[in-house]
Amino acid sequence: MLLQINERKIEPGIVHVEVMGSLTIERDPQRLEVLTSELAEQGASKVILDLTGVVHIDSSGIGVIVVSSGRFKEAGSRFVVVVPEGRVLQLLKRAGLDGLLTISDTVQAAAAAVA
């Protein structure tokens, strides 16, 4: 499945980045890294990275999430990853990222966390 990335404002000051498809080396995860870099440079202070539509992720995709998280933390921004129960969440937990990232299971919970 191709990688699709959509960005929109869902509330004043909250940017919702929806990722769908495969976040793998074959699907150019650097597109997501470029977008998050641009958002950080533009001063986005509340960002939700929605991985609900991600069907597969590999180490390169996980790396992009970690780099993005670090970039927003350095900028003093709030960054929450939305991952419902399933394979992607299991992989993030196996990589130990549930201790590094703020993870919510819904966009609504993530919006409350960054507000």
N, CA, C and O atoms as CSV, one atom per row, in Angstrom:
chain,resi,resn,atom,element,x,y,z
A,1,MET,N,N,0.840,-1.180,0.000
A,1,MET,CA,C,0.000,0.000,0.000
A,1,MET,C,C,0.886,1.244,0.000
A,1,MET,O,O,1.863,1.315,0.745
A,2,LEU,N,N,0.551,2.198,-0.815
A,2,LEU,CA,C,1.317,3.435,-0.920
A,2,LEU,C,C,1.229,4.254,0.361
A,2,LEU,O,O,0.287,4.112,1.140
A,3,LEU,N,N,2.215,5.105,0.567
A,3,LEU,CA,C,2.241,5.996,1.718
A,3,LEU,C,C,1.496,7.274,1.366
A,3,LEU,O,O,1.810,7.939,0.379
A,4,GLN,N,N,0.506,7.610,2.184
A,4,GLN,CA,C,-0.238,8.860,2.027
A,4,GLN,C,C,-0.084,9.673,3.306
A,4,GLN,O,O,-0.164,9.136,4.411
A,5,ILE,N,N,0.138,10.967,3.142
A,5,ILE,CA,C,0.296,11.858,4.292
A,5,ILE,C,C,-0.594,13.073,4.064
A,5,ILE,O,O,-0.484,13.754,3.045
A,6,ASN,N,N,-1.479,13.337,5.026
A,6,ASN,CA,C,-2.358,14.499,4.959
A,6,ASN,C,C,-2.144,15.348,6.204
A,6,ASN,O,O,-2.013,14.826,7.311
A,7,GLU,N,N,-2.109,16.641,6.014
A,7,GLU,CA,C,-1.923,17.584,7.126
A,7,GLU,C,C,-3.106,18.534,7.144
A,7,GLU,O,O,-3.532,19.037,6.105
A,8,ARG,N,N,-3.637,18.775,8.351
A,8,ARG,CA,C,-4.724,19.750,8.489
A,8,ARG,C,C,-4.769,20.248,9.921
A,8,ARG,O,O,-4.275,19.589,10.836
A,9,LYS,N,N,-5.360,21.404,10.105
A,9,LYS,CA,C,-5.559,21.938,11.448
A,9,LYS,C,C,-6.915,21.433,11.931
A,9,LYS,O,O,-7.919,21.581,11.235
A,10,ILE,N,N,-6.945,20.835,13.129
A,10,ILE,CA,C,-8.212,20.310,13.634
A,10,ILE,C,C,-8.813,21.206,14.704
A,10,ILE,O,O,-10.022,21.175,14.937
A,11,GLU,N,N,-7.987,21.992,15.348
A,11,GLU,CA,C,-8.421,22.980,16.328
A,11,GLU,C,C,-7.415,24.110,16.240
A,11,GLU,O,O,-6.317,23.910,15.722
A,12,PRO,N,N,-7.754,25.279,16.725
A,12,PRO,CA,C,-6.753,26.344,16.702
A,12,PRO,C,C,-5.467,25.888,17.398
A,12,PRO,O,O,-5.475,25.498,18.566
A,13,GLY,N,N,-4.383,25.949,16.661
A,13,GLY,CA,C,-3.089,25.613,17.218
A,13,GLY,C,C,-2.705,24.146,17.184
A,13,GLY,O,O,-1.585,23.802,17.559
A,14,ILE,N,N,-3.609,23.261,16.741
A,14,ILE,CA,C,-3.301,21.828,16.697
A,14,ILE,C,C,-3.223,21.373,15.240
A,14,ILE,O,O,-4.170,21.534,14.469
A,15,VAL,N,N,-2.070,20.801,14.883
A,15,VAL,CA,C,-1.877,20.271,13.538
A,15,VAL,C,C,-2.017,18.752,13.607
A,15,VAL,O,O,-1.370,18.087,14.416
A,16,HIS,N,N,-2.868,18.226,12.746
A,16,HIS,CA,C,-3.111,16.778,12.655
A,16,HIS,C,C,-2.425,16.271,11.393
A,16,HIS,O,O,-2.764,16.686,10.285
A,17,VAL,N,N,-1.454,15.369,11.567
A,17,VAL,CA,C,-0.750,14.757,10.439
A,17,VAL,C,C,-1.205,13.307,10.378
A,17,VAL,O,O,-0.870,12.499,11.245
A,18,GLU,N,N,-1.968,12.990,9.349
A,18,GLU,CA,C,-2.510,11.644,9.187
A,18,GLU,C,C,-1.645,10.871,8.202
A,18,GLU,O,O,-1.399,11.317,7.081
A,19,VAL,N,N,-1.188,9.698,8.648
A,19,VAL,CA,C,-0.336,8.849,7.823
A,19,VAL,C,C,-1.104,7.562,7.547
A,19,VAL,O,O,-1.636,6.932,8.461
A,20,MET,N,N,-1.153,7.178,6.254
A,20,MET,CA,C,-1.859,5.965,5.867
A,20,MET,C,C,-0.987,5.139,4.931
A,20,MET,O,O,-0.219,5.680,4.135
A,21,GLY,N,N,-1.119,3.828,5.038
A,21,GLY,CA,C,-0.367,2.948,4.162
A,21,GLY,C,C,0.818,2.343,4.881
A,21,GLY,O,O,0.752,2.056,6.076
A,22,SER,N,N,1.902,2.151,4.149
A,22,SER,CA,C,3.113,1.533,4.683
A,22,SER,C,C,4.170,2.590,4.949
A,22,SER,O,O,4.577,3.321,4.046
A,23,LEU,N,N,4.606,2.662,6.188
A,23,LEU,CA,C,5.662,3.593,6.585
A,23,LEU,C,C,6.954,2.782,6.642
A,23,LEU,O,O,7.457,2.434,7.710
A,24,THR,N,N,7.470,2.496,5.441
A,24,THR,CA,C,8.635,1.624,5.300
A,24,THR,C,C,9.646,2.258,4.356
A,24,THR,O,O,9.344,3.228,3.659
A,25,ILE,N,N,10.841,1.700,4.344
A,25,ILE,CA,C,11.911,2.222,3.492
A,25,ILE,C,C,11.495,2.257,2.022
A,25,ILE,O,O,11.897,3.156,1.284
A,26,GLU,N,N,10.701,1.294,1.602
A,26,GLU,CA,C,10.272,1.255,0.200
A,26,GLU,C,C,9.276,2.365,-0.143
A,26,GLU,O,O,9.095,2.696,-1.314
A,27,ARG,N,N,8.644,2.928,0.859
A,27,ARG,CA,C,7.585,3.931,0.630
A,27,ARG,C,C,8.018,5.348,0.971
A,27,ARG,O,O,7.169,6.211,1.191
A,28,ASP,N,N,9.321,5.607,1.020
A,28,ASP,CA,C,9.867,6.949,1.202
A,28,ASP,C,C,9.377,7.633,2.483
A,28,ASP,O,O,8.674,8.641,2.414
A,29,PRO,N,N,9.747,7.088,3.657
A,29,PRO,CA,C,9.322,7.720,4.908
A,29,PRO,C,C,9.935,9.102,5.122
A,29,PRO,O,O,9.487,9.843,5.997
A,30,GLN,N,N,10.953,9.461,4.335
A,30,GLN,CA,C,11.568,10.780,4.479
A,30,GLN,C,C,10.573,11.894,4.157
A,30,GLN,O,O,10.758,13.024,4.608
A,31,ARG,N,N,9.531,11.603,3.394
A,31,ARG,CA,C,8.483,12.610,3.140
A,31,ARG,C,C,7.878,13.069,4.453
A,31,ARG,O,O,7.612,14.256,4.641
A,32,LEU,N,N,7.662,12.130,5.356
A,32,LEU,CA,C,7.116,12.469,6.666
A,32,LEU,C,C,8.133,13.276,7.470
A,32,LEU,O,O,7.766,14.231,8.155
A,33,GLU,N,N,9.387,12.902,7.391
A,33,GLU,CA,C,10.431,13.631,8.108
A,33,GLU,C,C,10.536,15.069,7.611
A,33,GLU,O,O,10.693,15.991,8.412
A,34,VAL,N,N,10.451,15.265,6.309
A,34,VAL,CA,C,10.498,16.621,5.740
A,34,VAL,C,C,9.308,17.436,6.237
A,34,VAL,O,O,9.467,18.595,6.620
A,35,LEU,N,N,8.120,16.840,6.235
A,35,LEU,CA,C,6.927,17.562,6.688
A,35,LEU,C,C,7.047,17.949,8.153
A,35,LEU,O,O,6.750,19.089,8.512
A,36,THR,N,N,7.476,17.027,9.006
A,36,THR,CA,C,7.585,17.363,10.427
A,36,THR,C,C,8.674,18.399,10.667
A,36,THR,O,O,8.546,19.239,11.558
A,37,SER,N,N,9.734,18.347,9.888
A,37,SER,CA,C,10.786,19.359,9.992
A,37,SER,C,C,10.232,20.730,9.640
A,37,SER,O,O,10.499,21.710,10.336
A,38,GLU,N,N,9.463,20.801,8.565
A,38,GLU,CA,C,8.859,22.077,8.156
A,38,GLU,C,C,7.900,22.593,9.218
A,38,GLU,O,O,7.880,23.790,9.505
A,39,LEU,N,N,7.102,21.701,9.807
A,39,LEU,CA,C,6.167,22.119,10.850
A,39,LEU,C,C,6.920,22.682,12.060
A,39,LEU,O,O,6.520,23.698,12.628
A,40,ALA,N,N,8.002,22.021,12.444
A,40,ALA,CA,C,8.792,22.506,13.576
A,40,ALA,C,C,9.395,23.873,13.268
A,40,ALA,O,O,9.385,24.767,14.114
A,41,GLU,N,N,9.918,24.031,12.056
A,41,GLU,CA,C,10.504,25.315,11.655
A,41,GLU,C,C,9.464,26.423,11.616
A,41,GLU,O,O,9.780,27.582,11.887
A,42,GLN,N,N,8.224,26.076,11.280
A,42,GLN,CA,C,7.140,27.064,11.219
A,42,GLN,C,C,6.572,27.376,12.599
A,42,GLN,O,O,5.713,28.247,12.738
A,43,GLY,N,N,7.050,26.669,13.616
A,43,GLY,CA,C,6.618,26.957,14.980
A,43,GLY,C,C,5.366,26.230,15.429
A,43,GLY,O,O,4.708,26.674,16.370
A,44,ALA,N,N,5.018,25.119,14.780
A,44,ALA,CA,C,3.856,24.347,15.224
A,44,ALA,C,C,4.098,23.892,16.657
A,44,ALA,O,O,5.091,23.223,16.942
A,45,SER,N,N,3.192,24.254,17.554
A,45,SER,CA,C,3.431,23.965,18.969
A,45,SER,C,C,2.669,22.748,19.475
A,45,SER,O,O,2.971,22.230,20.550
A,46,LYS,N,N,1.684,22.287,18.711
A,46,LYS,CA,C,0.886,21.124,19.099
A,46,LYS,C,C,0.666,20.270,17.855
A,46,LYS,O,O,-0.034,20.671,16.925
A,47,VAL,N,N,1.270,19.094,17.855
A,47,VAL,CA,C,1.219,18.240,16.667
A,47,VAL,C,C,0.746,16.845,17.056
A,47,VAL,O,O,1.236,16.246,18.013
A,48,ILE,N,N,-0.209,16.347,16.295
A,48,ILE,CA,C,-0.689,14.978,16.455
A,48,ILE,C,C,-0.271,14.203,15.214
A,48,ILE,O,O,-0.625,14.566,14.092
A,49,LEU,N,N,0.487,13.132,15.428
A,49,LEU,CA,C,0.883,12.240,14.341
A,49,LEU,C,C,-0.026,11.021,14.420
A,49,LEU,O,O,0.116,10.187,15.313
A,50,ASP,N,N,-0.946,10.928,13.492
A,50,ASP,CA,C,-1.983,9.897,13.496
A,50,ASP,C,C,-1.555,8.715,12.632
A,50,ASP,O,O,-1.533,8.808,11.405
A,51,LEU,N,N,-1.217,7.610,13.278
A,51,LEU,CA,C,-0.785,6.404,12.575
A,51,LEU,C,C,-1.903,5.371,12.477
A,51,LEU,O,O,-1.642,4.203,12.188
A,52,THR,N,N,-3.142,5.789,12.713
A,52,THR,CA,C,-4.276,4.865,12.677
A,52,THR,C,C,-4.349,4.115,11.357
A,52,THR,O,O,-4.689,2.932,11.345
A,53,GLY,N,N,-4.040,4.773,10.247
A,53,GLY,CA,C,-4.136,4.160,8.933
A,53,GLY,C,C,-2.870,3.472,8.459
A,53,GLY,O,O,-2.799,3.047,7.306
A,54,VAL,N,N,-1.864,3.350,9.324
A,54,VAL,CA,C,-0.616,2.683,8.942
A,54,VAL,C,C,-0.808,1.172,9.089
A,54,VAL,O,O,-1.154,0.675,10.160
A,55,VAL,N,N,-0.575,0.457,7.988
A,55,VAL,CA,C,-0.757,-0.998,7.999
A,55,VAL,C,C,0.557,-1.736,8.222
A,55,VAL,O,O,0.555,-2.896,8.634
A,56,HIS,N,N,1.678,-1.072,7.953
A,56,HIS,CA,C,2.982,-1.699,8.146
A,56,HIS,C,C,4.013,-0.612,8.414
A,56,HIS,O,O,3.986,0.458,7.807
A,57,ILE,N,N,4.926,-0.911,9.341
A,57,ILE,CA,C,6.004,0.023,9.662
A,57,ILE,C,C,7.281,-0.789,9.844
A,57,ILE,O,O,7.245,-1.907,10.357
A,58,ASP,N,N,8.406,-0.224,9.421
A,58,ASP,CA,C,9.692,-0.892,9.638
A,58,ASP,C,C,10.611,0.054,10.408
A,58,ASP,O,O,10.180,1.116,10.857
A,59,SER,N,N,11.869,-0.332,10.559
A,59,SER,CA,C,12.799,0.465,11.362
A,59,SER,C,C,13.010,1.866,10.801
A,59,SER,O,O,13.244,2.803,11.565
A,60,SER,N,N,12.932,2.027,9.481
A,60,SER,CA,C,13.097,3.374,8.918
A,60,SER,C,C,11.908,4.255,9.292
A,60,SER,O,O,12.089,5.438,9.581
A,61,GLY,N,N,10.715,3.708,9.291
A,61,GLY,CA,C,9.535,4.463,9.712
A,61,GLY,C,C,9.592,4.817,11.183
A,61,GLY,O,O,9.258,5.934,11.578
A,62,ILE,N,N,10.020,3.854,11.997
A,62,ILE,CA,C,10.176,4.110,13.429
A,62,ILE,C,C,11.223,5.201,13.652
A,62,ILE,O,O,11.052,6.064,14.513
A,63,GLY,N,N,12.293,5.159,12.884
A,63,GLY,CA,C,13.338,6.172,12.995
A,63,GLY,C,C,12.822,7.568,12.694
A,63,GLY,O,O,13.194,8.527,13.370
A,64,VAL,N,N,11.974,7.691,11.692
A,64,VAL,CA,C,11.396,8.992,11.337
A,64,VAL,C,C,10.537,9.517,12.492
A,64,VAL,O,O,10.559,10.710,12.792
A,65,ILE,N,N,9.791,8.635,13.132
A,65,ILE,CA,C,8.953,9.051,14.260
A,65,ILE,C,C,9.828,9.543,15.416
A,65,ILE,O,O,9.527,10.564,16.035
A,66,VAL,N,N,10.896,8.826,15.700
A,66,VAL,CA,C,11.805,9.215,16.789
A,66,VAL,C,C,12.462,10.564,16.492
A,66,VAL,O,O,12.517,11.433,17.362
A,67,VAL,N,N,12.958,10.738,15.269
A,67,VAL,CA,C,13.585,12.010,14.884
A,67,VAL,C,C,12.570,13.146,14.978
A,67,VAL,O,O,12.889,14.223,15.481
A,68,SER,N,N,11.359,12.914,14.499
A,68,SER,CA,C,10.315,13.944,14.551
A,68,SER,C,C,9.989,14.306,15.992
A,68,SER,O,O,9.851,15.484,16.322
A,69,SER,N,N,9.865,13.308,16.844
A,69,SER,CA,C,9.575,13.552,18.248
A,69,SER,C,C,10.664,14.415,18.882
A,69,SER,O,O,10.371,15.374,19.596
A,70,GLY,N,N,11.908,14.069,18.619
A,70,GLY,CA,C,13.022,14.845,19.157
A,70,GLY,C,C,13.026,16.274,18.664
A,70,GLY,O,O,13.305,17.206,19.419
A,71,ARG,N,N,12.716,16.438,17.401
A,71,ARG,CA,C,12.688,17.776,16.812
A,71,ARG,C,C,11.636,18.645,17.509
A,71,ARG,O,O,11.904,19.802,17.832
A,72,PHE,N,N,10.433,18.087,17.743
A,72,PHE,CA,C,9.384,18.868,18.394
A,72,PHE,C,C,9.706,19.116,19.867
A,72,PHE,O,O,9.416,20.195,20.385
A,73,LYS,N,N,10.289,18.153,20.538
A,73,LYS,CA,C,10.660,18.357,21.943
A,73,LYS,C,C,11.702,19.454,22.071
A,73,LYS,O,O,11.625,20.277,22.984
A,74,GLU,N,N,12.686,19.478,21.161
A,74,GLU,CA,C,13.699,20.542,21.173
A,74,GLU,C,C,13.070,21.910,20.990
A,74,GLU,O,O,13.529,22.896,21.567
A,75,ALA,N,N,12.012,21.967,20.181
A,75,ALA,CA,C,11.347,23.238,19.907
A,75,ALA,C,C,10.357,23.619,21.001
A,75,ALA,O,O,9.756,24.692,20.947
A,76,GLY,N,N,10.182,22.743,22.001
A,76,GLY,CA,C,9.233,23.024,23.073
A,76,GLY,C,C,7.795,22.756,22.682
A,76,GLY,O,O,6.873,23.247,23.333
A,77,SER,N,N,7.592,21.989,21.635
A,77,SER,CA,C,6.246,21.674,21.144
A,77,SER,C,C,5.720,20.405,21.800
A,77,SER,O,O,6.483,19.572,22.289
A,78,ARG,N,N,4.417,20.285,21.796
A,78,ARG,CA,C,3.780,19.053,22.268
A,78,ARG,C,C,3.553,18.153,21.059
A,78,ARG,O,O,3.082,18.605,20.015
A,79,PHE,N,N,3.893,16.872,21.212
A,79,PHE,CA,C,3.830,15.916,20.110
A,79,PHE,C,C,3.232,14.617,20.636
A,79,PHE,O,O,3.773,14.000,21.554
A,80,VAL,N,N,2.120,14.212,20.050
A,80,VAL,CA,C,1.443,12.980,20.465
A,80,VAL,C,C,1.249,12.100,19.245
A,80,VAL,O,O,0.876,12.574,18.172
A,81,VAL,N,N,1.506,10.810,19.422
A,81,VAL,CA,C,1.323,9.836,18.359
A,81,VAL,C,C,0.049,9.054,18.645
A,81,VAL,O,O,-0.150,8.556,19.753
A,82,VAL,N,N,-0.817,8.949,17.627
A,82,VAL,CA,C,-2.042,8.166,17.753
A,82,VAL,C,C,-1.807,6.800,17.121
A,82,VAL,O,O,-1.534,6.683,15.926
A,83,VAL,N,N,-1.921,5.767,17.960
A,83,VAL,CA,C,-1.758,4.391,17.495
A,83,VAL,C,C,-2.776,3.532,18.238
A,83,VAL,O,O,-2.654,3.340,19.448
A,84,PRO,N,N,-3.773,3.017,17.533
A,84,PRO,CA,C,-4.717,2.126,18.203
A,84,PRO,C,C,-4.077,0.757,18.447
A,84,PRO,O,O,-2.996,0.469,17.935
A,85,GLU,N,N,-4.743,-0.063,19.217
A,85,GLU,CA,C,-4.256,-1.428,19.463
A,85,GLU,C,C,-3.989,-2.115,18.129
A,85,GLU,O,O,-4.718,-1.907,17.159
A,86,GLY,N,N,-2.955,-2.922,18.087
A,86,GLY,CA,C,-2.652,-3.669,16.872
A,86,GLY,C,C,-1.164,-3.811,16.659
A,86,GLY,O,O,-0.356,-3.559,17.553
A,87,ARG,N,N,-0.828,-4.216,15.469
A,87,ARG,CA,C,0.549,-4.551,15.127
A,87,ARG,C,C,1.513,-3.368,15.239
A,87,ARG,O,O,2.619,-3.518,15.757
A,88,VAL,N,N,1.105,-2.207,14.763
A,88,VAL,CA,C,1.992,-1.041,14.810
A,88,VAL,C,C,2.304,-0.672,16.253
A,88,VAL,O,O,3.455,-0.384,16.580
A,89,LEU,N,N,1.301,-0.675,17.115
A,89,LEU,CA,C,1.526,-0.372,18.530
A,89,LEU,C,C,2.445,-1.414,19.162
A,89,LEU,O,O,3.328,-1.064,19.946
A,90,GLN,N,N,2.252,-2.668,18.836
A,90,GLN,CA,C,3.119,-3.720,19.372
A,90,GLN,C,C,4.574,-3.491,18.965
A,90,GLN,O,O,5.479,-3.667,19.780
A,91,LEU,N,N,4.801,-3.100,17.718
A,91,LEU,CA,C,6.168,-2.841,17.257
A,91,LEU,C,C,6.784,-1.645,17.965
A,91,LEU,O,O,7.960,-1.678,18.328
A,92,LEU,N,N,6.002,-0.589,18.166
A,92,LEU,CA,C,6.511,0.579,18.888
A,92,LEU,C,C,6.866,0.213,20.330
A,92,LEU,O,O,7.875,0.674,20.864
A,93,LYS,N,N,6.036,-0.611,20.948
A,93,LYS,CA,C,6.319,-1.046,22.319
A,93,LYS,C,C,7.564,-1.935,22.358
A,93,LYS,O,O,8.397,-1.803,23.255
A,94,ARG,N,N,7.685,-2.828,21.395
A,94,ARG,CA,C,8.854,-3.706,21.341
A,94,ARG,C,C,10.140,-2.900,21.187
A,94,ARG,O,O,11.193,-3.284,21.696
A,95,ALA,N,N,10.040,-1.779,20.480
A,95,ALA,CA,C,11.206,-0.909,20.288
A,95,ALA,C,C,11.446,-0.008,21.503
A,95,ALA,O,O,12.416,0.749,21.531
A,96,GLY,N,N,10.572,-0.087,22.498
A,96,GLY,CA,C,10.721,0.707,23.709
A,96,GLY,C,C,10.267,2.145,23.572
A,96,GLY,O,O,10.608,2.987,24.403
A,97,LEU,N,N,9.502,2.435,22.531
A,97,LEU,CA,C,9.110,3.826,22.284
A,97,LEU,C,C,7.911,4.275,23.100
A,97,LEU,O,O,7.630,5.471,23.173
A,98,ASP,N,N,7.198,3.341,23.714
A,98,ASP,CA,C,6.072,3.745,24.544
A,98,ASP,C,C,6.540,4.526,25.775
A,98,ASP,O,O,5.746,5.234,26.394
A,99,GLY,N,N,7.822,4.401,26.133
A,99,GLY,CA,C,8.386,5.191,27.220
A,99,GLY,C,C,8.942,6.531,26.758
A,99,GLY,O,O,9.133,7.439,27.566
A,100,LEU,N,N,9.201,6.657,25.461
A,100,LEU,CA,C,9.776,7.873,24.893
A,100,LEU,C,C,8.709,8.795,24.311
A,100,LEU,O,O,8.810,10.017,24.413
A,101,LEU,N,N,7.690,8.201,23.704
A,101,LEU,CA,C,6.647,8.959,23.025
A,101,LEU,C,C,5.395,9.060,23.892
A,101,LEU,O,O,5.134,8.201,24.734
A,102,THR,N,N,4.637,10.115,23.672
A,102,THR,CA,C,3.291,10.183,24.226
A,102,THR,C,C,2.389,9.529,23.198
A,102,THR,O,O,2.287,10.003,22.067
A,103,ILE,N,N,1.734,8.444,23.583
A,103,ILE,CA,C,0.903,7.669,22.660
A,103,ILE,C,C,-0.530,7.683,23.145
A,103,ILE,O,O,-0.802,7.444,24.321
A,104,SER,N,N,-1.450,7.965,22.227
A,104,SER,CA,C,-2.885,7.911,22.493
A,104,SER,C,C,-3.516,6.929,21.526
A,104,SER,O,O,-2.953,6.616,20.477
A,105,ASP,N,N,-4.703,6.445,21.899
A,105,ASP,CA,C,-5.361,5.495,21.011
A,105,ASP,C,C,-6.384,6.141,20.078
A,105,ASP,O,O,-6.880,5.488,19.161
A,106,THR,N,N,-6.704,7.415,20.302
A,106,THR,CA,C,-7.623,8.132,19.417
A,106,THR,C,C,-7.131,9.567,19.192
A,106,THR,O,O,-6.352,10.103,19.980
A,107,VAL,N,N,-7.595,10.159,18.122
A,107,VAL,CA,C,-7.266,11.555,17.836
A,107,VAL,C,C,-7.853,12.460,18.915
A,107,VAL,O,O,-7.217,13.438,19.308
A,108,GLN,N,N,-9.040,12.155,19.394
A,108,GLN,CA,C,-9.673,12.968,20.422
A,108,GLN,C,C,-8.850,12.962,21.706
A,108,GLN,O,O,-8.676,14.008,22.329
A,109,ALA,N,N,-8.343,11.801,22.108
A,109,ALA,CA,C,-7.496,11.718,23.302
A,109,ALA,C,C,-6.193,12.472,23.094
A,109,ALA,O,O,-5.690,13.119,24.012
A,110,ALA,N,N,-5.645,12.388,21.882
A,110,ALA,CA,C,-4.397,13.110,21.562
A,110,ALA,C,C,-4.623,14.610,21.614
A,110,ALA,O,O,-3.775,15.347,22.116
A,111,ALA,N,N,-5.760,15.072,21.100
A,111,ALA,CA,C,-6.066,16.509,21.121
A,111,ALA,C,C,-6.166,17.002,22.555
A,111,ALA,O,O,-5.713,18.104,22.865
A,112,ALA,N,N,-6.748,16.204,23.426
A,112,ALA,CA,C,-6.842,16.580,24.834
A,112,ALA,C,C,-5.450,16.604,25.472
A,112,ALA,O,O,-5.174,17.446,26.325
A,113,ALA,N,N,-4.576,15.685,25.061
A,113,ALA,CA,C,-3.230,15.617,25.619
A,113,ALA,C,C,-2.358,16.805,25.219
A,113,ALA,O,O,-1.512,17.238,26.002
A,114,VAL,N,N,-2.551,17.333,24.021
A,114,VAL,CA,C,-1.726,18.463,23.582
A,114,VAL,C,C,-2.332,19.807,23.969
A,114,VAL,O,O,-1.645,20.828,23.944
A,115,ALA,N,N,-3.616,19.813,24.326
A,115,ALA,CA,C,-4.308,21.078,24.653
A,115,ALA,C,C,-3.794,21.696,25.926
A,115,ALA,O,O,-4.271,22.755,26.334
